[in-house]
Amino acid sequence: PGYAILCFQSFNNINTTSALNRQNMGGGSAARDYPLEYFSASTLAAVLNYPLWRASALGQSGFRVVLQAGNHPPIISNFVSSVPSLAPYFYAFSPPYKGLAATVMGMSWARAAIFYGSDIGKEFFESRGLSPSVATLLPPLIVSTGVQCVNMPLVRATILLQNPESTVPNIRESLKLIYCRHGLGGLWHGTSAGVLKTVPKYCTAIFVKEYFERILPAVDPESPTKDRDKLILSAIKSSAAGVAGAALTNPLDVIRNEMFKTNLGLFDTVRALRNELGWNFLVRGMSKNLVAVSIPVASTIFFTDAFIQYSNSSNETRH
């Protein structure tokens, strides 16, 4: 009995620490009061990271990137010619930015829905008596699956637009081309790989985020450096969550983008990649993906905490 009481007290202490840290860093039980902060953070992260997403899409899709000499200074063209692996990065940061508005819009609402819905859902499921682990993982599982299914036509159209050899001018024409070639179902081609990639990524990122909120020390509310300390803890938590989610799902990103490019089914795509590249296809575009996925996820979490912290500080000043 004494051991059971000790375990119960330890469990309560962990949950109390987690709740305090969520209040210190933003999110958690306070999430329902800050929908605007969640969406603003997601939008800012999407805008800043669009070129990185573009470079990742180019690398994982296997699109051939050749810089046009007339579009870049000779010194850059010559340098990239000697280091071809850098070509996708230079191309990604250079205009024209096809599908920019649609990509940012899709990423913004999707990440905001996943992180906001996950924080709200965790509170809801815990109030219904579910264990902390289940309450943490179930909301992103549900929300990210729904988001991926809704967003899939936009995701496929924007990725196909990034092909340097494509003559399609905009997102509307890309959607129309997919529909004309493959019918209505073609717009959702790749959903299986997309769900297999997106759901584990966000479940992992959110689980790691919650774990670090539990283990990181609480910020002293009386400390003169409390605002800086909160941001430092948020940066640690955000970075760990972003890297964990990105590293886990790179192979599924490769499979999904190859399905978009070839219109093959899931198993046929895996077989074709295996025949072409061997098991090396699992790490194709890994370096770009670690940057393009981990930074947006980490920055979304960090910006959300920062915006919530700013809102709370503004409210305290007014009162």
C-alpha positions in Angstrom: 0.0 0.0 0.0 2.8 2.4 0.9 4.5 1.8 -2.5 1.2 2.4 -4.3 0.7 5.7 -2.5 4.2 6.7 -3.3 3.7 5.9 -7.0 0.4 7.8 -7.1 2.0 10.9 -5.4 4.9 10.8 -7.9 2.5 10.6 -10.8 0.5 13.6 -9.5 3.8 15.5 -9.0 4.8 14.8 -12.7 1.4 16.0 -13.9 1.5 19.1 -11.7 5.0 20.0 -13.0 3.7 19.4 -16.6 0.8 21.7 -16.0 3.0 24.4 -14.5 5.5 24.2 -17.4 2.7 24.4 -20.0 1.5 27.6 -18.3 5.1 28.9 -18.3 5.7 28.1 -22.0 2.2 28.4 -23.4 -0.2 25.8 -24.7 -1.8 23.0 -22.6 -4.8 24.0 -20.5 -4.5 27.6 -21.7 -4.8 26.7 -25.4 -8.5 27.3 -25.8 -8.0 31.0 -24.9 -5.4 31.6 -27.7 -6.7 30.4 -31.1 -5.4 33.6 -32.8 -1.9 33.0 -31.4 -1.8 29.4 -32.7 -2.9 30.5 -36.2 -0.5 33.5 -36.3 2.4 31.3 -35.2 1.6 28.7 -37.8 1.3 31.4 -40.6 4.6 33.0 -39.7 6.4 29.7 -39.6 4.9 28.7 -43.0 6.0 32.0 -44.6 9.5 31.9 -43.3 10.0 28.2 -44.2 8.5 28.1 -47.6 11.9 28.0 -49.4 13.0 25.2 -47.2 9.8 23.2 -47.9 10.4 23.8 -51.6 14.0 22.5 -51.5 12.8 19.4 -49.6 10.0 18.8 -52.2 12.6 19.0 -55.0 15.0 16.6 -53.3 12.5 14.0 -52.2 10.6 14.0 -55.6 13.9 13.5 -57.5 13.1 16.5 -59.8 16.1 17.5 -61.9 17.3 21.0 -61.0 19.6 22.9 -63.4 20.1 26.6 -62.7 19.7 28.8 -65.8 22.9 30.8 -66.3 20.9 33.9 -67.2 19.0 33.9 -63.9 22.0 33.9 -61.6 25.4 35.7 -61.5 28.1 33.6 -63.3 30.0 33.1 -60.0 26.9 31.4 -58.4 26.2 29.3 -61.6 29.8 28.1 -61.7 29.9 27.3 -58.0 26.6 25.3 -58.1 27.8 23.5 -61.2 30.8 22.2 -59.2 28.5 21.3 -56.3 25.3 20.0 -57.8 23.7 19.1 -54.5 23.3 22.8 -53.8 21.2 23.4 -56.9 17.8 22.7 -55.2 18.6 25.2 -52.5 19.5 28.0 -54.9 16.4 27.2 -57.0 14.1 27.0 -54.0 15.1 30.5 -52.9 14.8 32.0 -56.4 11.6 33.3 -58.1 9.2 32.4 -59.5 7.6 31.1 -56.4 4.9 28.9 -57.9 2.1 28.1 -55.5 3.4 30.3 -52.7 0.1 31.6 -51.5 -1.7 28.2 -51.7 1.2 26.4 -49.9 1.4 28.9 -47.1 -2.4 28.9 -46.7 -2.4 25.1 -46.6 0.4 24.8 -44.1 -0.9 27.6 -41.9 -4.4 26.2 -41.2 -3.1 22.6 -41.1 -0.4 23.1 -38.4 -2.7 25.5 -36.5 -5.5 22.9 -36.5 -3.1 20.1 -35.4 -1.4 21.9 -32.6 -4.4 23.8 -31.3 -6.7 20.7 -31.7 -4.1 18.5 -29.9 -3.8 20.8 -26.9 -7.5 21.2 -26.6 -8.1 17.5 -27.2 -5.6 16.5 -24.5 -7.4 18.6 -21.9 -10.8 17.1 -23.1 -9.6 13.5 -23.0 -7.9 13.9 -19.6 -11.2 15.3 -18.2 -12.8 12.1 -19.4 -10.4 9.9 -17.4 -8.0 8.8 -20.1 -4.4 8.2 -19.2 -1.9 11.1 -20.0 -0.2 9.1 -22.8 -3.4 8.3 -24.6 -4.8 11.8 -24.1 -1.6 13.2 -25.6 -1.5 10.9 -28.7 -5.1 10.5 -29.5 -5.9 14.1 -30.5 -3.0 14.5 -33.0 -3.8 11.1 -34.4 -7.4 12.2 -35.1 -6.8 15.8 -36.2 -3.7 15.2 -38.4 -5.5 12.4 -40.2 -8.4 14.6 -41.0 -6.2 17.5 -42.0 -4.1 15.3 -44.3 -7.2 14.0 -46.1 -8.6 17.6 -46.6 -5.3 19.0 -47.7 -4.2 16.3 -50.0 -5.3 17.8 -53.4 -3.5 21.0 -52.4 -0.4 19.2 -51.3 -0.2 17.2 -54.6 -0.8 20.2 -56.8 1.8 22.4 -55.0 4.5 19.7 -55.1 4.0 19.0 -58.8 4.3 22.8 -59.4 7.8 22.7 -58.0 9.1 20.6 -60.9 11.5 22.9 -62.8 10.5 21.3 -66.1 6.8 21.9 -65.5 5.1 24.5 -67.6 2.0 24.7 -65.4 1.7 28.3 -64.2 -0.3 28.2 -61.0 -2.2 26.1 -58.5 -5.5 26.2 -60.3 -4.0 24.9 -63.5 -2.1 22.2 -61.6 -5.4 21.0 -59.9 -7.1 21.0 -63.3 -4.3 19.1 -65.0 -4.4 16.4 -62.3 -8.1 16.1 -62.6 -8.0 15.9 -66.4 -5.3 13.2 -66.4 -6.4 11.1 -63.4 -10.0 12.0 -62.6 -11.3 13.1 -59.2 -9.6 10.3 -57.4 -6.3 11.5 -58.7 -6.5 14.5 -56.5 -6.3 12.2 -53.4 -3.7 9.9 -54.9 -0.9 9.4 -52.3 -3.2 9.9 -49.3 -2.2 6.6 -47.8 1.5 7.5 -47.8 0.6 11.1 -46.7 -1.3 9.9 -43.7 1.4 7.3 -42.8 3.9 10.2 -42.9 2.0 13.0 -41.4 0.3 11.3 -38.5 3.4 9.7 -37.0 5.3 13.0 -37.5 2.9 15.1 -35.5 2.2 12.4 -32.9 5.9 12.1 -32.3 6.5 15.8 -32.3 3.6 16.5 -29.8 4.6 13.5 -27.6 8.2 14.8 -27.4 6.9 18.4 -26.8 4.7 17.1 -23.9 7.6 15.0 -22.5 10.0 18.0 -22.4 7.3 20.1 -20.8 7.2 17.5 -18.0 11.0 17.1 -17.5 12.2 20.7 -18.0 12.5 22.7 -14.8 9.7 25.2 -14.1 10.5 28.9 -14.5 10.5 30.9 -11.2 7.7 33.4 -11.6 9.6 35.9 -9.4 12.8 35.7 -11.5 13.8 39.0 -13.2 14.8 36.9 -16.3 11.6 34.8 -16.3 10.5 35.9 -19.8 13.9 35.0 -21.3 14.0 31.7 -19.4 10.5 30.8 -20.7 11.7 31.3 -24.3 14.9 29.3 -23.7 12.9 26.4 -22.4 10.5 26.7 -25.3 13.3 26.6 -27.8 14.7 23.4 -26.3 11.3 21.8 -26.3 10.5 22.9 -29.8 13.9 21.8 -31.3 13.6 18.4 -29.8 10.0 17.9 -31.1 10.8 19.1 -34.6 13.9 16.9 -35.1 12.2 13.8 -33.7 9.2 14.2 -36.1 11.3 14.9 -39.2 13.8 12.1 -38.7 11.1 9.5 -38.3 9.1 10.2 -41.4 11.6 10.9 -44.2 11.0 7.5 -46.0 7.3 8.1 -46.2 7.9 11.6 -47.6 9.9 10.0 -50.4 7.3 7.4 -51.1 4.4 10.0 -51.1 6.3 12.4 -53.5 7.2 9.6 -55.8 3.5 8.6 -55.9 2.7 12.1 -56.9 5.3 12.1 -59.7 4.6 8.6 -61.2 0.9 8.1 -60.1 1.8 4.5 -59.1 0.2 2.8 -56.1 1.8 2.6 -52.7 3.4 -0.9 -53.1 4.3 -0.3 -56.8 6.0 2.9 -55.8 8.1 1.2 -53.0 9.1 -1.6 -55.5 10.1 0.9 -58.1 12.2 3.0 -55.7 13.8 -0.2 -54.3 14.7 -1.3 -57.9 16.1 2.1 -58.8 18.0 3.1 -55.7 18.1 0.1 -53.4 17.3 0.8 -49.7 19.1 4.1 -50.2 15.7 5.5 -51.2 14.9 5.6 -47.5 17.3 8.5 -47.0 16.8 10.3 -50.2 16.5 14.0 -49.4 17.1 13.3 -45.7 19.3 16.3 -45.1 16.8 18.7 -46.8 13.9 17.1 -45.0 15.5 17.4 -41.6 15.8 21.1 -42.3 12.5 21.6 -44.1 10.4 19.7 -41.6 12.1 20.1 -38.3 12.4 23.9 -38.5 8.8 24.6 -39.5 7.5 22.3 -36.7 9.9 23.7 -34.1 9.3 27.3 -35.1 5.5 26.8 -35.0 5.7 25.5 -31.4 8.2 28.2 -30.4 6.2 31.1 -32.1 3.0 29.9 -30.4 4.6 29.9 -27.0 6.1 33.4 -27.7 2.8 34.8 -28.9 1.0 33.4 -25.9 3.7 34.8 -23.6 3.4 38.2 -25.3 -0.4 38.2 -24.9 -0.2 37.3 -21.3 2.3 40.0 -20.6 0.2 42.6 -22.5 -2.9 41.6 -20.4 -0.9 41.9 -17.1 0.3 45.4 -18.2 -3.2 46.6 -18.9 -4.4 45.3 -15.6 
